[in-house]
Amino acid sequence: MVDQRLTWEQDTRLRELIALVKQGQLLVDEQAEMEQLVDLVDHQMLLRSEALLLLLQQRGHDINLYL
């Protein structure tokens, strides 16, 4: 689904992990957890971007001018 976002719990946890990185206190298992959450965010962003591309093309916009 294109409108997916991180759950409140996932978003909160990702922010906690980012704070730990900044403090230099991230453990190895937390690093893996953070990478999974970042991968999920990346995937969701890619889906939204592809949906927007299709919508703009359907409306007659030439996206290749911007790529």
Backbone as a chain_set.jsonl record, in Angstrom:
{"seq": "MVDQRLTWEQDTRLRELIALVKQGQLLVDEQAEMEQLVDLVDHQMLLRSEALLLLLQQRGHDINLYL", "coords": {"N": [[0.825, -1.169, 0.0], [0.518, 2.213, -0.779], [0.255, 4.375, 0.942], [1.45, 3.69, 3.315], [3.072, 4.046, 6.408], [5.602, 4.224, 8.973], [4.712, 2.617, 11.995], [3.566, 4.188, 15.036], [5.064, 3.165, 17.14], [7.256, 2.009, 15.795], [8.387, 4.294, 14.608], [9.045, 5.794, 16.875], [10.911, 4.07, 18.03], [12.901, 4.033, 16.037], [13.77, 6.687, 16.161], [14.83, 6.662, 18.741], [16.956, 4.874, 18.374], [18.499, 6.306, 16.531], [19.248, 8.441, 18.14], [20.895, 7.061, 19.925], [22.953, 6.348, 18.193], [24.07, 8.845, 17.674], [25.075, 9.379, 20.166], [27.018, 7.525, 20.299], [26.49, 5.015, 21.337], [25.321, 2.735, 20.32], [24.407, -0.611, 20.123], [25.389, -3.789, 18.64], [23.193, -5.481, 17.944], [21.199, -3.584, 18.008], [21.98, -1.984, 15.925], [21.412, -3.62, 13.74], [18.638, -3.739, 14.014], [18.005, -1.051, 13.581], [18.833, -0.769, 10.923], [16.977, -2.42, 9.653], [14.613, -0.983, 10.101], [15.206, 1.39, 8.745], [15.478, 0.381, 6.157], [12.825, -0.346, 5.741], [11.573, 2.188, 5.786], [12.828, 3.283, 3.521], [11.82, 1.583, 1.532], [9.085, 2.157, 1.663], [9.141, 4.842, 0.888], [10.064, 4.584, -1.728], [7.898, 3.23, -2.908], [5.915, 5.242, -2.682], [7.069, 7.202, -4.294], [7.129, 5.94, -6.803], [4.383, 5.661, -7.23], [3.616, 8.341, -7.385], [5.022, 9.091, -9.674], [3.691, 7.538, -11.63], [1.124, 8.68, -11.449], [1.611, 11.334, -12.234], [2.478, 10.889, -14.854], [0.146, 9.803, -15.933], [-1.395, 12.06, -15.932], [-0.317, 13.451, -17.949], [2.192, 14.662, -17.76], [5.603, 15.198, -18.616], [7.94, 13.468, -17.308], [10.529, 12.762, -17.826], [11.967, 15.008, -18.437], [12.942, 15.909, -16.065], [14.576, 13.988, -15.046]], "CA": [[0.0, 0.0, 0.0], [1.347, 3.402, -0.982], [0.166, 5.319, 2.054], [2.003, 3.094, 4.531], [4.076, 4.772, 7.176], [5.998, 3.493, 10.166], [3.788, 2.75, 13.118], [4.069, 5.097, 16.058], [6.09, 2.44, 17.886], [8.445, 1.896, 14.945], [8.965, 5.625, 14.46], [9.66, 6.131, 18.156], [12.111, 3.237, 18.196], [13.922, 4.508, 15.106], [14.317, 7.931, 16.732], [15.678, 6.261, 19.875], [18.187, 4.285, 17.838], [19.282, 7.395, 15.943], [19.836, 9.158, 19.271], [21.996, 6.231, 20.422], [24.065, 6.478, 17.236], [24.688, 10.155, 17.907], [25.791, 9.297, 21.443], [28.033, 6.493, 20.181], [26.139, 3.939, 22.257], [24.489, 1.752, 19.629], [24.9, -1.983, 20.188], [25.354, -4.495, 17.36], [21.825, -5.9, 17.637], [20.43, -2.361, 17.751], [22.37, -1.559, 14.58], [20.632, -4.439, 12.813], [17.253, -3.288, 14.14], [17.912, 0.249, 12.927], [18.945, -0.991, 9.483], [15.688, -2.949, 9.197], [13.64, 0.111, 10.088], [15.592, 2.302, 7.657], [15.104, -0.309, 4.922], [11.369, -0.237, 5.624], [11.303, 3.578, 5.396], [13.271, 3.423, 2.131], [10.872, 0.866, 0.681], [7.846, 2.928, 1.64], [9.398, 6.046, 0.091], [10.14, 4.155, -3.118], [6.528, 2.979, -3.359], [5.234, 6.531, -2.852], [7.671, 7.87, -5.444], [6.658, 5.271, -8.02], [2.975, 6.004, -7.393], [3.566, 9.725, -7.843], [5.474, 9.078, -11.063], [2.592, 7.041, -12.454], [0.057, 9.677, -11.43], [2.017, 12.471, -13.078], [2.47, 10.438, -16.254], [-1.259, 9.682, -16.344], [-1.916, 13.415, -16.123], [0.311, 14.012, -19.143], [3.469, 15.337, -17.482], [6.799, 14.521, -19.131], [8.854, 13.352, -16.169], [11.903, 12.587, -18.314], [12.639, 16.312, -18.425], [13.501, 16.137, -14.728], [15.456, 12.879, -14.64]], "C": [[0.881, 1.248, 0.0], [1.341, 4.332, 0.221], [0.68, 4.75, 3.375], [3.057, 4.012, 5.137], [4.509, 3.859, 8.323], [4.906, 3.656, 11.212], [4.4, 3.722, 14.119], [5.215, 4.441, 16.834], [7.385, 2.33, 17.089], [9.153, 3.239, 14.806], [9.683, 6.047, 15.742], [10.951, 5.351, 18.348], [13.226, 3.69, 17.272], [14.564, 5.789, 15.632], [15.22, 7.636, 17.93], [17.011, 5.714, 19.389], [19.085, 5.349, 17.216], [19.965, 8.209, 17.046], [21.022, 8.379, 19.846], [23.205, 6.298, 19.497], [24.821, 7.777, 17.503], [25.494, 10.182, 19.2], [26.914, 8.27, 21.406], [27.762, 5.292, 21.055], [25.3, 2.847, 21.614], [25.146, 0.375, 19.674], [24.719, -2.665, 18.828], [23.933, -4.918, 16.998], [20.911, -4.703, 17.369], [20.748, -1.809, 16.362], [21.55, -2.321, 13.542], [19.16, -4.02, 12.83], [17.053, -1.956, 13.416], [17.97, 0.094, 11.406], [17.639, -1.537, 8.909], [14.635, -1.849, 9.107], [13.941, 1.102, 8.964], [15.251, 1.679, 6.307], [13.601, -0.216, 4.678], [10.962, 1.169, 5.191], [11.675, 3.795, 3.934], [12.283, 2.768, 1.168], [9.56, 1.639, 0.553], [8.007, 4.19, 0.785], [9.457, 5.704, -1.394], [8.744, 3.895, -3.679], [5.768, 4.28, -3.594], [5.766, 7.272, -4.078], [7.198, 7.264, -6.761], [5.186, 5.598, -8.285], [2.821, 7.432, -7.906], [3.998, 9.832, -9.303], [4.352, 8.623, -11.994], [1.459, 8.05, -12.545], [0.396, 10.862, -12.338], [2.023, 12.097, -14.552], [1.042, 10.313, -16.769], [-1.88, 11.049, -16.611], [-1.211, 14.16, -17.247], [1.614, 14.749, -18.929], [4.623, 14.515, -18.015], [7.866, 14.527, -18.044], [10.311, 13.247, -16.625], [12.661, 13.903, -18.373], [13.39, 16.556, -17.121], [14.463, 15.049, -14.27], [16.828, 13.004, -15.238]], "O": [[1.881, 1.307, 0.715], [2.336, 5.009, 0.483], [0.37, 5.284, 4.44], [3.825, 4.662, 4.428], [3.863, 2.849, 8.604], [4.261, 4.701, 11.3], [5.589, 4.037, 14.058], [6.214, 5.09, 17.144], [8.475, 2.528, 17.627], [10.38, 3.308, 14.878], [10.788, 6.588, 15.698], [11.963, 5.906, 18.778], [14.386, 3.729, 17.683], [15.782, 5.948, 15.551], [16.251, 8.285, 18.111], [18.065, 6.052, 19.928], [20.306, 5.292, 17.364], [21.117, 8.617, 16.901], [22.037, 8.972, 20.211], [24.346, 6.305, 19.959], [26.05, 7.799, 17.55], [26.474, 10.918, 19.315], [27.678, 8.15, 22.364], [28.697, 4.612, 21.477], [24.627, 2.099, 22.324], [26.31, 0.224, 19.304], [23.983, -2.173, 17.973], [23.511, -4.731, 15.857], [19.962, -4.803, 16.591], [19.881, -1.235, 15.704], [21.055, -1.734, 12.58], [18.517, -3.955, 11.783], [16.053, -1.76, 12.724], [17.229, 0.764, 10.687], [17.239, -1.161, 7.807], [13.861, -1.794, 8.151], [13.024, 1.594, 8.307], [14.783, 2.376, 5.407], [13.159, -0.029, 3.544], [10.101, 1.326, 4.325], [10.921, 4.421, 3.189], [11.953, 3.328, 0.123], [9.001, 1.756, -0.537], [7.097, 4.556, 0.041], [8.952, 6.458, -2.225], [8.442, 4.298, -4.802], [5.057, 4.412, -4.59], [5.0, 7.896, -4.812], [6.902, 7.983, -7.715], [4.79, 5.791, -9.435], [1.983, 7.696, -8.769], [3.402, 10.581, -10.077], [4.097, 9.25, -13.022], [0.894, 8.25, -13.62], [-0.443, 11.325, -13.111], [1.622, 12.892, -15.401], [0.758, 10.676, -17.91], [-2.793, 11.17, -17.429], [-1.465, 15.342, -17.477], [2.098, 15.409, -19.849], [4.635, 13.291, -17.89], [8.606, 15.5, -17.894], [11.222, 13.608, -15.88], [13.892, 13.901, -18.359], [14.356, 17.319, -17.084], [15.094, 15.176, -13.221], [17.687, 12.155, -14.997]]}, "num_chains": 1, "name": "protein.A"}
